[in-house]
């Protein structure tokens, strides 16, 4: 399901206009981004938790050429599925 499809479905469910739903939808994900940038976890009870973790610098190998490539330290976002979502998908 794509963003546009989600907005359409939410507009039908909530009887709000598509533009109202889009503002809320974008606001939620902007809030997620801001919290993750700060290094905070974003936890949605029954759905899951988004976390930011530090990844150390390392050296990888290009499988095509065999050349070593340095990869700098960086941050990565991970998601751990919550119990409610896990059970709903079974």
Biopython code that builds the backbone (N, CA, C, O; Angstrom):
import numpy as np
from Bio.PDB.StructureBuilder import StructureBuilder

atoms = [
    (1, "UNK", "N", (0.848, -1.169, 0.000)),
    (1, "UNK", "CA", (0.000, 0.000, 0.000)),
    (1, "UNK", "C", (0.895, 1.235, 0.000)),
    (1, "UNK", "O", (1.842, 1.328, 0.781)),
    (2, "UNK", "N", (0.593, 2.157, -0.863)),
    (2, "UNK", "CA", (1.368, 3.387, -0.992)),
    (2, "UNK", "C", (0.728, 4.501, -0.173)),
    (2, "UNK", "O", (-0.413, 4.387, 0.275)),
    (3, "UNK", "N", (1.488, 5.585, 0.015)),
    (3, "UNK", "CA", (1.031, 6.708, 0.831)),
    (3, "UNK", "C", (-0.318, 7.243, 0.349)),
    (3, "UNK", "O", (-1.213, 7.478, 1.161)),
    (4, "UNK", "N", (-0.470, 7.432, -0.932)),
    (4, "UNK", "CA", (-1.720, 7.966, -1.495)),
    (4, "UNK", "C", (-2.892, 7.034, -1.189)),
    (4, "UNK", "O", (-3.989, 7.490, -0.866)),
    (5, "UNK", "N", (-2.652, 5.736, -1.293)),
    (5, "UNK", "CA", (-3.699, 4.761, -1.002)),
    (5, "UNK", "C", (-4.067, 4.773, 0.481)),
    (5, "UNK", "O", (-5.236, 4.632, 0.839)),
    (6, "UNK", "N", (-3.060, 4.943, 1.336)),
    (6, "UNK", "CA", (-3.329, 5.029, 2.773)),
    (6, "UNK", "C", (-4.163, 6.258, 3.099)),
    (6, "UNK", "O", (-5.104, 6.186, 3.889)),
    (7, "UNK", "N", (-3.819, 7.382, 2.490)),
    (7, "UNK", "CA", (-4.557, 8.626, 2.731)),
    (7, "UNK", "C", (-5.997, 8.474, 2.268)),
    (7, "UNK", "O", (-6.918, 8.888, 2.973)),
    (8, "UNK", "N", (-6.205, 7.888, 1.096)),
    (8, "UNK", "CA", (-7.569, 7.656, 0.596)),
    (8, "UNK", "C", (-8.365, 6.777, 1.560)),
    (8, "UNK", "O", (-9.511, 7.087, 1.886)),
    (9, "UNK", "N", (-7.758, 5.683, 2.013)),
    (9, "UNK", "CA", (-8.442, 4.752, 2.916)),
    (9, "UNK", "C", (-8.764, 5.417, 4.253)),
    (9, "UNK", "O", (-9.856, 5.234, 4.792)),
    (10, "UNK", "N", (-7.817, 6.190, 4.788)),
    (10, "UNK", "CA", (-8.057, 6.877, 6.053)),
    (10, "UNK", "C", (-9.131, 7.950, 5.922)),
    (10, "UNK", "O", (-9.923, 8.157, 6.841)),
    (11, "UNK", "N", (-9.158, 8.629, 4.782)),
    (11, "UNK", "CA", (-10.188, 9.644, 4.553)),
    (11, "UNK", "C", (-11.575, 9.009, 4.547)),
    (11, "UNK", "O", (-12.522, 9.580, 5.088)),
    (12, "UNK", "N", (-11.698, 7.842, 3.945)),
    (12, "UNK", "CA", (-12.987, 7.134, 3.930)),
    (12, "UNK", "C", (-13.372, 6.652, 5.320)),
    (12, "UNK", "O", (-14.533, 6.763, 5.716)),
    (13, "UNK", "N", (-12.404, 6.117, 6.067)),
    (13, "UNK", "CA", (-12.676, 5.594, 7.409)),
    (13, "UNK", "C", (-13.069, 6.686, 8.387)),
    (13, "UNK", "O", (-13.969, 6.501, 9.207)),
    (14, "UNK", "N", (-12.392, 7.825, 8.299)),
    (14, "UNK", "CA", (-12.580, 8.886, 9.296)),
    (14, "UNK", "C", (-13.572, 9.959, 8.861)),
    (14, "UNK", "O", (-13.970, 10.799, 9.668)),
    (15, "UNK", "N", (-13.966, 9.938, 7.614)),
    (15, "UNK", "CA", (-14.856, 10.951, 7.041)),
    (15, "UNK", "C", (-14.240, 12.353, 7.086)),
    (15, "UNK", "O", (-14.957, 13.354, 7.110)),
    (16, "UNK", "N", (-12.910, 12.414, 7.096)),
    (16, "UNK", "CA", (-12.187, 13.670, 6.972)),
    (16, "UNK", "C", (-11.828, 13.863, 5.504)),
    (16, "UNK", "O", (-11.888, 12.919, 4.716)),
    (17, "UNK", "N", (-11.455, 15.089, 5.139)),
    (17, "UNK", "CA", (-11.041, 15.321, 3.755)),
    (17, "UNK", "C", (-9.641, 14.737, 3.557)),
    (17, "UNK", "O", (-8.897, 14.526, 4.515)),
    (18, "UNK", "N", (-9.307, 14.485, 2.313)),
    (18, "UNK", "CA", (-7.981, 13.942, 2.005)),
    (18, "UNK", "C", (-6.886, 14.904, 2.449)),
    (18, "UNK", "O", (-5.840, 14.467, 2.930)),
    (19, "UNK", "N", (-7.111, 16.207, 2.293)),
    (19, "UNK", "CA", (-6.082, 17.175, 2.687)),
    (19, "UNK", "C", (-5.896, 17.194, 4.208)),
    (19, "UNK", "O", (-4.775, 17.361, 4.687)),
    (20, "UNK", "N", (-6.975, 17.025, 4.966)),
    (20, "UNK", "CA", (-6.853, 16.955, 6.426)),
    (20, "UNK", "C", (-6.072, 15.707, 6.835)),
    (20, "UNK", "O", (-5.176, 15.769, 7.677)),
    (21, "UNK", "N", (-6.419, 14.590, 6.235)),
    (21, "UNK", "CA", (-5.734, 13.333, 6.546)),
    (21, "UNK", "C", (-4.266, 13.436, 6.165)),
    (21, "UNK", "O", (-3.403, 12.975, 6.912)),
    (22, "UNK", "N", (-3.966, 14.032, 5.014)),
    (22, "UNK", "CA", (-2.581, 14.159, 4.571)),
    (22, "UNK", "C", (-1.765, 15.007, 5.545)),
    (22, "UNK", "O", (-0.610, 14.683, 5.818)),
    (23, "UNK", "N", (-2.351, 16.095, 6.077)),
    (23, "UNK", "CA", (-1.646, 16.929, 7.052)),
    (23, "UNK", "C", (-1.314, 16.140, 8.308)),
    (23, "UNK", "O", (-0.202, 16.236, 8.826)),
    (24, "UNK", "N", (-2.260, 15.371, 8.795)),
    (24, "UNK", "CA", (-2.031, 14.554, 9.990)),
    (24, "UNK", "C", (-0.997, 13.467, 9.697)),
    (24, "UNK", "O", (-0.072, 13.252, 10.480)),
    (25, "UNK", "N", (-1.159, 12.796, 8.578)),
    (25, "UNK", "CA", (-0.246, 11.719, 8.158)),
    (25, "UNK", "C", (1.184, 12.245, 8.089)),
    (25, "UNK", "O", (2.097, 11.654, 8.667)),
    (26, "UNK", "N", (1.377, 13.362, 7.378)),
    (26, "UNK", "CA", (2.713, 13.953, 7.251)),
    (26, "UNK", "C", (3.243, 14.420, 8.600)),
    (26, "UNK", "O", (4.431, 14.277, 8.889)),
    (27, "UNK", "N", (2.360, 14.978, 9.425)),
    (27, "UNK", "CA", (2.765, 15.443, 10.746)),
    (27, "UNK", "C", (3.272, 14.318, 11.624)),
    (27, "UNK", "O", (4.263, 14.481, 12.335)),
    (28, "UNK", "N", (2.604, 13.181, 11.580)),
    (28, "UNK", "CA", (3.030, 12.030, 12.378)),
    (28, "UNK", "C", (4.422, 11.583, 11.967)),
    (28, "UNK", "O", (5.282, 11.365, 12.821)),
    (29, "UNK", "N", (4.651, 11.444, 10.669)),
    (29, "UNK", "CA", (5.951, 10.964, 10.221)),
    (29, "UNK", "C", (7.047, 12.007, 10.376)),
    (29, "UNK", "O", (8.211, 11.650, 10.559)),
    (30, "UNK", "N", (6.699, 13.294, 10.306)),
    (30, "UNK", "CA", (7.683, 14.338, 10.613)),
    (30, "UNK", "C", (8.084, 14.262, 12.087)),
    (30, "UNK", "O", (9.253, 14.437, 12.431)),
    (31, "UNK", "N", (7.109, 14.000, 12.946)),
    (31, "UNK", "CA", (7.388, 13.840, 14.370)),
    (31, "UNK", "C", (8.290, 12.633, 14.611)),
    (31, "UNK", "O", (9.226, 12.711, 15.407)),
    (32, "UNK", "N", (8.018, 11.518, 13.932)),
    (32, "UNK", "CA", (8.879, 10.335, 14.033)),
    (32, "UNK", "C", (10.312, 10.702, 13.650)),
    (32, "UNK", "O", (11.251, 10.371, 14.373)),
    (33, "UNK", "N", (10.482, 11.379, 12.528)),
    (33, "UNK", "CA", (11.817, 11.744, 12.049)),
    (33, "UNK", "C", (12.551, 12.613, 13.069)),
    (33, "UNK", "O", (13.726, 12.384, 13.354)),
    (34, "UNK", "N", (11.851, 13.613, 13.618)),
    (34, "UNK", "CA", (12.484, 14.518, 14.579)),
    (34, "UNK", "C", (12.941, 13.765, 15.829)),
    (34, "UNK", "O", (14.048, 13.991, 16.320)),
    (35, "UNK", "N", (12.101, 12.878, 16.341)),
    (35, "UNK", "CA", (12.465, 12.115, 17.533)),
    (35, "UNK", "C", (13.632, 11.177, 17.245)),
    (35, "UNK", "O", (14.535, 11.050, 18.071)),
    (36, "UNK", "N", (13.629, 10.525, 16.099)),
    (36, "UNK", "CA", (14.730, 9.627, 15.746)),
    (36, "UNK", "C", (16.027, 10.402, 15.533)),
    (36, "UNK", "O", (17.102, 9.910, 15.877)),
    (37, "UNK", "N", (15.942, 11.616, 14.968)),
    (37, "UNK", "CA", (17.131, 12.460, 14.805)),
    (37, "UNK", "C", (17.755, 12.785, 16.155)),
    (37, "UNK", "O", (18.978, 12.852, 16.279)),
    (38, "UNK", "N", (16.910, 12.990, 17.170)),
    (38, "UNK", "CA", (17.381, 13.296, 18.522)),
    (38, "UNK", "C", (17.960, 12.062, 19.214)),
    (38, "UNK", "O", (18.577, 12.174, 20.273)),
    (39, "UNK", "N", (17.762, 10.892, 18.618)),
    (39, "UNK", "CA", (18.254, 9.655, 19.214)),
    (39, "UNK", "C", (17.232, 8.970, 20.098)),
    (39, "UNK", "O", (17.551, 7.993, 20.777)),
    (40, "UNK", "N", (15.998, 9.474, 20.097)),
    (40, "UNK", "CA", (14.936, 8.882, 20.906)),
    (40, "UNK", "C", (14.263, 7.730, 20.161)),
    (40, "UNK", "O", (14.198, 7.729, 18.932)),
    (41, "UNK", "N", (13.769, 6.759, 20.911)),
    (41, "UNK", "CA", (12.985, 5.673, 20.322)),
    (41, "UNK", "C", (11.563, 6.168, 20.091)),
    (41, "UNK", "O", (11.081, 7.053, 20.797)),
    (42, "UNK", "N", (10.902, 5.594, 19.103)),
    (42, "UNK", "CA", (9.484, 5.865, 18.852)),
    (42, "UNK", "C", (8.761, 4.541, 19.010)),
    (42, "UNK", "O", (8.952, 3.613, 18.224)),
    (43, "UNK", "N", (7.923, 4.467, 20.042)),
    (43, "UNK", "CA", (7.250, 3.217, 20.371)),
    (43, "UNK", "C", (5.743, 3.373, 20.224)),
    (43, "UNK", "O", (5.151, 4.299, 20.779)),
    (44, "UNK", "N", (5.127, 2.471, 19.481)),
    (44, "UNK", "CA", (3.687, 2.454, 19.301)),
    (44, "UNK", "C", (3.178, 1.146, 19.893)),
    (44, "UNK", "O", (3.388, 0.075, 19.324)),
    (45, "UNK", "N", (2.510, 1.240, 21.034)),
    (45, "UNK", "CA", (2.049, 0.054, 21.761)),
    (45, "UNK", "C", (1.244, -0.862, 20.842)),
    (45, "UNK", "O", (0.301, -0.419, 20.187)),
    (46, "UNK", "N", (1.616, -2.121, 20.799)),
    (46, "UNK", "CA", (0.924, -3.101, 19.983)),
    (46, "UNK", "C", (1.351, -3.116, 18.526)),
    (46, "UNK", "O", (0.937, -3.998, 17.774)),
    (47, "UNK", "N", (2.170, -2.159, 18.112)),
    (47, "UNK", "CA", (2.634, -2.089, 16.720)),
    (47, "UNK", "C", (4.121, -2.397, 16.641)),
    (47, "UNK", "O", (4.536, -3.322, 15.943)),
    (48, "UNK", "N", (4.930, -1.607, 17.368)),
    (48, "UNK", "CA", (6.362, -1.839, 17.352)),
    (48, "UNK", "C", (7.147, -0.629, 17.791)),
    (48, "UNK", "O", (6.581, 0.392, 18.182)),
    (49, "UNK", "N", (8.467, -0.754, 17.721)),
    (49, "UNK", "CA", (9.360, 0.311, 18.163)),
    (49, "UNK", "C", (10.428, 0.579, 17.104)),
    (49, "UNK", "O", (11.059, -0.342, 16.586)),
    (50, "UNK", "N", (10.611, 1.855, 16.799)),
    (50, "UNK", "CA", (11.675, 2.305, 15.907)),
    (50, "UNK", "C", (12.823, 2.776, 16.801)),
    (50, "UNK", "O", (12.602, 3.523, 17.754)),
    (51, "UNK", "N", (14.045, 2.341, 16.495)),
    (51, "UNK", "CA", (15.222, 2.719, 17.276)),
    (51, "UNK", "C", (16.336, 3.158, 16.353)),
    (51, "UNK", "O", (16.430, 2.702, 15.213)),
    (52, "UNK", "N", (17.183, 4.051, 16.853)),
    (52, "UNK", "CA", (18.375, 4.474, 16.125)),
    (52, "UNK", "C", (19.568, 3.835, 16.813)),
    (52, "UNK", "O", (19.690, 3.888, 18.037)),
    (53, "UNK", "N", (20.439, 3.234, 16.032)),
    (53, "UNK", "CA", (21.652, 2.641, 16.602)),
    (53, "UNK", "C", (22.869, 3.135, 15.822)),
    (53, "UNK", "O", (22.790, 3.448, 14.634)),
    (54, "UNK", "N", (23.997, 3.194, 16.530)),
    (54, "UNK", "CA", (25.254, 3.602, 15.905)),
    (54, "UNK", "C", (25.925, 2.382, 15.298)),
    (54, "UNK", "O", (26.062, 1.344, 15.946)),
    (55, "UNK", "N", (26.336, 2.519, 14.064)),
    (55, "UNK", "CA", (27.059, 1.457, 13.373)),
    (55, "UNK", "C", (28.521, 1.890, 13.249)),
    (55, "UNK", "O", (28.792, 2.989, 12.767)),
    (56, "UNK", "N", (29.458, 1.055, 13.671)),
    (56, "UNK", "CA", (30.872, 1.437, 13.607)),
    (56, "UNK", "C", (31.406, 1.417, 12.168)),
    (56, "UNK", "O", (30.834, 0.790, 11.277)),
    (57, "UNK", "N", (32.503, 2.115, 11.982)),
    (57, "UNK", "CA", (33.172, 2.093, 10.673)),
    (57, "UNK", "C", (33.680, 0.677, 10.412)),
    (57, "UNK", "O", (34.059, -0.038, 11.339)),
    (58, "UNK", "N", (33.682, 0.285, 9.148)),
    (58, "UNK", "CA", (34.169, -1.052, 8.793)),
    (58, "UNK", "C", (34.663, -1.050, 7.354)),
    (58, "UNK", "O", (34.471, -0.087, 6.612)),
    (59, "UNK", "N", (35.292, -2.134, 6.983)),
    (59, "UNK", "CA", (35.763, -2.299, 5.616)),
    (59, "UNK", "C", (34.959, -3.429, 4.984)),
    (59, "UNK", "O", (34.875, -4.528, 5.532)),
    (60, "UNK", "N", (34.373, -3.147, 3.834)),
    (60, "UNK", "CA", (33.600, -4.150, 3.099)),
    (60, "UNK", "C", (34.332, -4.488, 1.809)),
    (60, "UNK", "O", (35.317, -3.847, 1.444)),
    (61, "UNK", "N", (33.828, -5.506, 1.130)),
    (61, "UNK", "CA", (34.450, -5.931, -0.121)),
    (61, "UNK", "C", (33.407, -5.854, -1.230)),
    (61, "UNK", "O", (32.279, -6.321, -1.072)),
    (62, "UNK", "N", (33.799, -5.259, -2.348)),
    (62, "UNK", "CA", (32.938, -5.221, -3.523)),
    (62, "UNK", "C", (32.946, -6.627, -4.119)),
    (62, "UNK", "O", (33.995, -7.096, -4.561)),
    (63, "UNK", "N", (31.782, -7.318, -4.141)),
    (63, "UNK", "CA", (31.773, -8.695, -4.625)),
    (63, "UNK", "C", (32.117, -8.821, -6.111)),
    (63, "UNK", "O", (32.587, -9.868, -6.557)),
    (64, "UNK", "N", (31.884, -7.768, -6.862)),
    (64, "UNK", "CA", (32.161, -7.821, -8.300)),
    (64, "UNK", "C", (33.652, -7.711, -8.599)),
    (64, "UNK", "O", (34.182, -8.435, -9.441)),
    (65, "UNK", "N", (34.332, -6.779, -7.888)),
    (65, "UNK", "CA", (35.740, -6.526, -8.190)),
    (65, "UNK", "C", (36.693, -7.074, -7.131)),
    (65, "UNK", "O", (37.888, -7.217, -7.390)),
    (66, "UNK", "N", (36.176, -7.380, -5.942)),
    (66, "UNK", "CA", (37.029, -7.840, -4.857)),
    (66, "UNK", "C", (37.733, -6.708, -4.137)),
    (66, "UNK", "O", (38.486, -6.950, -3.193)),
    (67, "UNK", "N", (37.503, -5.477, -4.564)),
    (67, "UNK", "CA", (38.153, -4.303, -3.983)),
    (67, "UNK", "C", (37.602, -4.029, -2.579)),
    (67, "UNK", "O", (36.401, -4.158, -2.341)),
    (68, "UNK", "N", (38.488, -3.651, -1.654)),
    (68, "UNK", "CA", (38.073, -3.271, -0.306)),
    (68, "UNK", "C", (37.533, -1.851, -0.327)),
    (68, "UNK", "O", (38.109, -0.964, -0.956)),
    (69, "UNK", "N", (36.415, -1.646, 0.370)),
    (69, "UNK", "CA", (35.770, -0.334, 0.393)),
    (69, "UNK", "C", (35.551, 0.059, 1.855)),
    (69, "UNK", "O", (34.903, -0.675, 2.602)),
    (70, "UNK", "N", (36.086, 1.212, 2.268)),
    (70, "UNK", "CA", (35.849, 1.646, 3.646)),
    (70, "UNK", "C", (34.416, 2.212, 3.781)),
    (70, "UNK", "O", (33.965, 2.999, 2.949)),
    (71, "UNK", "N", (33.730, 1.795, 4.836)),
    (71, "UNK", "CA", (32.388, 2.305, 5.120)),
    (71, "UNK", "C", (32.488, 3.088, 6.434)),
    (71, "UNK", "O", (32.833, 2.514, 7.467)),
    (72, "UNK", "N", (32.191, 4.385, 6.403)),
    (72, "UNK", "CA", (32.324, 5.194, 7.621)),
    (72, "UNK", "C", (31.264, 4.846, 8.664)),
    (72, "UNK", "O", (30.245, 4.231, 8.350)),
    (73, "UNK", "N", (31.518, 5.247, 9.902)),
    (73, "UNK", "CA", (30.538, 5.056, 10.973)),
    (73, "UNK", "C", (29.271, 5.841, 10.610)),
    (73, "UNK", "O", (29.348, 6.917, 10.017)),
    (74, "UNK", "N", (28.122, 5.298, 10.968)),
    (74, "UNK", "CA", (26.854, 5.960, 10.650)),
    (74, "UNK", "C", (25.767, 5.491, 11.606)),
    (74, "UNK", "O", (25.972, 4.582, 12.410)),
    (75, "UNK", "N", (24.622, 6.122, 11.504)),
    (75, "UNK", "CA", (23.462, 5.737, 12.300)),
    (75, "UNK", "C", (22.496, 4.972, 11.403)),
    (75, "UNK", "O", (22.403, 5.233, 10.204)),
    (76, "UNK", "N", (21.777, 4.020, 12.007)),
    (76, "UNK", "CA", (20.803, 3.234, 11.256)),
    (76, "UNK", "C", (19.524, 3.120, 12.084)),
    (76, "UNK", "O", (19.571, 3.067, 13.313)),
    (77, "UNK", "N", (18.397, 3.085, 11.405)),
    (77, "UNK", "CA", (17.107, 2.923, 12.063)),
    (77, "UNK", "C", (16.692, 1.466, 11.941)),
    (77, "UNK", "O", (16.773, 0.867, 10.868)),
    (78, "UNK", "N", (16.246, 0.905, 13.063)),
    (78, "UNK", "CA", (15.741, -0.462, 13.050)),
    (78, "UNK", "C", (14.319, -0.460, 13.600)),
    (78, "UNK", "O", (13.895, 0.489, 14.259)),
    (79, "UNK", "N", (13.597, -1.530, 13.320)),
    (79, "UNK", "CA", (12.214, -1.660, 13.774)),
    (79, "UNK", "C", (12.029, -3.023, 14.409)),
    (79, "UNK", "O", (12.382, -4.049, 13.828)),
    (80, "UNK", "N", (11.473, -3.021, 15.602)),
    (80, "UNK", "CA", (11.152, -4.276, 16.285)),
    (80, "UNK", "C", (9.632, -4.386, 16.347)),
    (80, "UNK", "O", (8.958, -3.507, 16.884)),
    (81, "UNK", "N", (9.108, -5.457, 15.801)),
    (81, "UNK", "CA", (7.669, -5.672, 15.720)),
    (81, "UNK", "C", (7.090, -5.895, 17.114)),
    (81, "UNK", "O", (7.653, -6.633, 17.922)),
    (82, "UNK", "N", (5.955, -5.245, 17.384)),
    (82, "UNK", "CA", (5.267, -5.423, 18.652)),
    (82, "UNK", "C", (4.419, -6.689, 18.660)),
    (82, "UNK", "O", (4.102, -7.251, 17.612)),
    (83, "UNK", "N", (4.061, -7.123, 19.852)),
    (83, "UNK", "CA", (3.308, -8.358, 20.019)),
    (83, "UNK", "C", (1.960, -8.315, 19.290)),
    (83, "UNK", "O", (1.582, -9.290, 18.640)),
    (84, "UNK", "N", (1.241, -7.206, 19.390)),
    (84, "UNK", "CA", (-0.070, -7.099, 18.748)),
    (84, "UNK", "C", (0.005, -7.228, 17.237)),
    (84, "UNK", "O", (-0.824, -7.910, 16.634)),
    (85, "UNK", "N", (0.984, -6.587, 16.618)),
    (85, "UNK", "CA", (1.148, -6.671, 15.164)),
    (85, "UNK", "C", (1.577, -8.074, 14.757)),
    (85, "UNK", "O", (1.082, -8.624, 13.773)),
    (86, "UNK", "N", (2.498, -8.644, 15.520)),
    (86, "UNK", "CA", (2.979, -9.989, 15.219)),
    (86, "UNK", "C", (1.827, -10.998, 15.224)),
    (86, "UNK", "O", (1.732, -11.849, 14.339)),
    (87, "UNK", "N", (0.959, -10.891, 16.227)),
    (87, "UNK", "CA", (-0.179, -11.811, 16.333)),
    (87, "UNK", "C", (-1.219, -11.554, 15.243)),
    (87, "UNK", "O", (-1.849, -12.492, 14.752)),
    (88, "UNK", "N", (-1.400, -10.293, 14.866)),
    (88, "UNK", "CA", (-2.389, -9.955, 13.823)),
    (88, "UNK", "C", (-1.979, -10.495, 12.458)),
    (88, "UNK", "O", (-2.835, -10.834, 11.642)),
    (89, "UNK", "N", (-0.681, -10.575, 12.210)),
    (89, "UNK", "CA", (-0.174, -11.006, 10.913)),
    (89, "UNK", "C", (-0.165, -12.535, 10.783)),
    (89, "UNK", "O", (-0.203, -13.063, 9.672)),
    (90, "UNK", "N", (-0.115, -13.241, 11.914)),
    (90, "UNK", "CA", (-0.066, -14.716, 11.876)),
    (90, "UNK", "C", (-1.192, -15.303, 11.084)),
    (90, "UNK", "O", (-1.288, -16.524, 10.959)),
]
sb = StructureBuilder()
sb.init_structure("model")
sb.init_model(0)
sb.init_chain("A")
sb.init_seg("    ")
for serial, (resi, resn, name, xyz) in enumerate(atoms, 1):
    if name == "N":
        sb.init_residue(resn, " ", resi, " ")
    sb.init_atom(name, np.array(xyz, "f"), 0.0, 1.0, " ", f" {name:<3s}", serial, name[0])
structure = sb.get_structure()
